[in-house]
Amino acid sequence: MAAGVGVLLFAIPVIALLADAPWSTLFTQFTAPETLTAGRVSVIVSLAATALAVLLGVPMAFALANMDFWGKPIVRTIITVPLVLPPVVTGVALTSAFGRRTLFGELTGIGLTSTMAGAVLAAAVVATPFLVLTVEGTLRSTDPGYEQLAATLGAGPLARWWRISLPLARPGVLAGAILAWARALGEFGATITFAGNTEGSTQTLPLEIALALENPDTQDRAVAVSILMLIVSLTVLITLRDRWIPRR
Amino acid sequence: MELVEEGYERDNPEVDLRMNLAGTNALVRQVNSGADAAILVAADASFLDDLLDPPAAPPVPLATNELTLAVPVDNPAGIDGPEDLSTEGVLTARCATGVPCGDATDAYLATNGFAISRFTEEANVRSVLAKVSTGEVDAGFVYRTDTEATDAVVEIPLSDAPRVTVTMARLDDGESTTDLARYLRSDEVADLFARLGFGPVDGLAAGGGG
């Protein structure tokens, strides 16, 4: 019963969105120059953010799962913070940390506002916790016996990590990467607050939707692009899930 | 608007005025999707045309405002006027086309033939102001009143700046709404608007009284 209500809660908005769709002009809206540009930015930014999330998140997950160090609960909490904070606040925090007027900005001379690097950073910060938590969960449920066995056979720490632990964690890393990508693709608040909304560099599809929604003349495009995002993310999620994550 | 709320609640302690503060477009969208609001105050009169149901009474202009250019206090890019915004590397924040400050910006740029080299488009004027005051952009198009409200930005006045008319629309004709509408047109609120840097409405005293 509750499960059925749950499914409805998720299904009804999707159906309502489809019902609102400007079907006759849908394809024209998909291929509008603004949509194509924002789509390209979205693809690049979400993939780069996922790569960053994997590079930074996998080592963090291993440290959290396998190592004992002082302050571990605090570290885990800090990594989890972007899950709880409104993304806008994450954006404000990023501006305070890496904005033009900060020590970072003064030293490097880099203004990340309106640059794609800024959009990638914003999306990565918001997306990485999903990967870390997923990978850590997988690691905790793997049998430490394999690694111990490898150690008794003379494998060094690095070889054990590369040959045993990492392959065992693979499903977790892939599932975490998919989650992180999905979150990065939908990122809005941190991006617009920290990186701004510049066509061709930081204006991703969600930002285009929000902007199109502001203007009564372009509200049809907002719905059309929402449907495009829905199609893309569903396709990717369904295909990758079946391919990468073994069914039980 | 917070000051309006304070003033009204001071005079009417039995009323808890609930304010929903957002960009004009967001407010119009909320009202159109059925938000239960008594009065809508829009940054410019033209945006009331987007209301699906006509207001309960003809809209009343309350004050006027003017587009202007704001730069961070230390003006890092050395902006002297709108002609500097086309310089390579200068980053400008502006409202998106379709929101009141964005349409005013479009009109201003088109009329005067100015171009801006690189810009970030924001959904409302407050985000533009925030980007300027934090120094994340070199300049931004905001309203006069925005620059007066903060010490974090410096105003560069524009000649022939487009004006917008802050306009109130009554969405229901209940008694409490009438009372609030009267308050919004009172001298007290007119003074408040004037103190914040709003201009008077042409042709009629801004505080016509209810």
Chai-1 contact restraints between the chains, C-beta under 6 A:
chainA,res_idxA,chainB,res_idxB,connection_type,confidence,min_distance_angstrom,max_distance_angstrom,comment,restraint_id
A,G99,B,E136,contact,1.0,0.0,6.0,A-B,restraint_1
A,R100,B,G135,contact,1.0,0.0,6.0,A-B,restraint_2
A,R100,B,E136,contact,1.0,0.0,6.0,A-B,restraint_3
A,R101,B,G135,contact,1.0,0.0,6.0,A-B,restraint_4
A,T113,B,E136,contact,1.0,0.0,6.0,A-B,restraint_5
A,S114,B,L91,contact,1.0,0.0,6.0,A-B,restraint_6
A,S114,B,T120,contact,1.0,0.0,6.0,A-B,restraint_7
A,G196,B,T120,contact,1.0,0.0,6.0,A-B,restraint_8
A,N197,B,T120,contact,1.0,0.0,6.0,A-B,restraint_9
A,N197,B,E121,contact,1.0,0.0,6.0,A-B,restraint_10
A,T198,B,T120,contact,1.0,0.0,6.0,A-B,restraint_11
A,L211,B,A96,contact,1.0,0.0,6.0,A-B,restraint_12
A,E214,B,N25,contact,1.0,0.0,6.0,A-B,restraint_13
A,E214,B,A96,contact,1.0,0.0,6.0,A-B,restraint_14
A,E214,B,G98,contact,1.0,0.0,6.0,A-B,restraint_15
A,E214,B,V99,contact,1.0,0.0,6.0,A-B,restraint_16
A,E214,B,A123,contact,1.0,0.0,6.0,A-B,restraint_17
A,N215,B,G98,contact,1.0,0.0,6.0,A-B,restraint_18
A,P216,B,D50,contact,1.0,0.0,6.0,A-B,restraint_19
